[in-house]
Every structure is written in structure tokens, then in C-alpha cells.
Amino acid sequence: MLSTARGSRLGTFGPVEWALLTGVALTWGASFVLIEVSLESLAPGAITWIRLSLGFLVVSAIPAARRPVDRTDSPRLLLLGCTWLAIPFLLFPIAQQHLDSALAGMLVSTVPIFSAAIAIVLMRTLPRLRQAAGIALGFAGAVSISLPAARGSSAAAWGVLLLLVATLFHGLSFNLAVPLQQRYGAPAVMMRAIGLGAIVTAPFGLVGLSQSQWTAGPVVAVVVLGIINPGTAFVIMTTLIGRVGSTRGGVAVYFVPVVAMVLGMVFRSEVVLPLQWAGTAVVLFGAWLTSRRED
């Protein structure tokens, strides 16, 4: 159940890898603003279930998604559906009731830290010095990003904690997804994982639907959210980590804060402190170090 593998391409990122990385950054970064808009009238459980259900419909339309999967891998797919989708997707909107979208996006930069640490445990090997330095810098930057909010109020600190738990599960999932993607391809893996995530979160969704008010802006936001994440983003991300491994693939998440901050400032008038800008710069430099050749 708990296993991972190295990526199929160990060299320095090429055009395909950087294109996949850019796609992840844009779709994931936009998700936090869309969640914030959705929360204006929709309950967290409803947001989770709607986006997973729509994401399943989007991915199932891809012909490669219907590729057969060995029954022996069903438990791994169920685990992936819970750790990568059901649990984090429930935690994100709950946390964003206490945090703005820019900060939520910035905190997601901790995913590669957890991913690399879990890969070390599962593969019983240490990263190269350059990648270890990149991971350490990413962690330092993430602390700088989250520190102002953690000091602000107990509610904000609670939101930060929930987001960190969600990113821990994402880091585990990056590792679990690598061997599955290499065997079956990203669409086949994600269609099943997203579908299972939708089933697991259905009770929360039904309760959330009864607690929601249906206004145009939030409804449009959650529909777009389901189409781009998980509908598009997770297929792209699974493809990337299958190619370059969980540690280096996780570097894509380091770019999510930049997108989330810019969108938060432009569309939600959110304020980003100088310390958080500096932390983001450190994170991006750590991302560049982590992306270098693995062998």
C-alpha cells in the first residue's frame, strides 16, 4: 500500500516538464480564489463534493481514463482517493473560512517538503545535497509566509494547522501516485481516485447542500473549480510526478503561491506582507534547486 518509485525521467527539466509544471501552478493557484468566492454562499462540504463530482465527469471524458486497472491496485486507488482528494478537499474550504486565498496558496508550498520527507522514508534513500538544500530553503520560505497569520489570531492559527494537515496528505499522495501513474497513465488513475473521493465525501456534500444558498457567483466559481481542479490539474500533476518522481514533481507546487497571491490581490484586494514576498522568493529559489538533474 505505502510505496513509491523514482520518476521515469531523471534529467534536468525539459520543455514538457516545465509546461506541465506551469499548468499545475496556474490551475492550483486559481483554486484558492475560487474556493473563497464559493464560500460566500456554499458550505464547505458542498464545495468539496461538487468539485469532485465535476472533476470526475471531466476526467472520465478522456478515452485513456477507461484503461483497465488491475484489481490488486484497488486498495491503493482507494487510499489515494482519500489522502489526495477526500480529506484535503474537505479541509481546504474549512481552513479558508479563517484565512484568505493568498495565504492558503502560499501554505501549499509545504507540499514538496512533506513529499520529499516521505519519499526518503519509503525509498530508504537520501536526496542529493542540492535537492536537500532546495527542500530546506522551501521550508524556511514557507515558515516566513505563514508566520504573520499564525501570530494574528487563534482562528487563523487553526486554519494554518488544517492546511498543513492537508498538505501533509498531499505529500504522501505524490509518492503513492508515482507507481500507479507509471503502470496505467494519469487519466486512468485519477478518474478512479476522484470518483472514489466523490463517493467518500458524498455524505458531507449532501449535508452541505442543505446548508447552502444558491447565488450565481459562488455557483459559477465552484463549477469552474471542479473543471480545473481536480478535473484538469490533477491529471497534469500525476503526469508530471510519474515522469520526474514525487520529490522533483512536487516542485510545481512551489509556484502555486505566486499565482494565488497575484489573483488574491487583483480580484479580492488581499494584502501580502513584505515578509511573505521574501518567503516566496526563497521558496522559488528552493524550487529551482530541487528541479535539477537527479542522477
Salt bridges, closest charged atoms under 4 A:
GLU17 OE2 - ARG243 NH2 2.75
GLU36 OE2 - ARG268 NE 2.90
GLU40 OE2 - ARG268 NH1 2.94
ASP73 OD1 - ARG76 NH1 2.93
ASP73 OD1 - ARG183 NH2 3.18
GLU294 OE2 - ARG6 NE 3.34
GLU294 OE1 - ARG248 NE 3.29
ASP295 OD1 - ARG293 NE 2.59
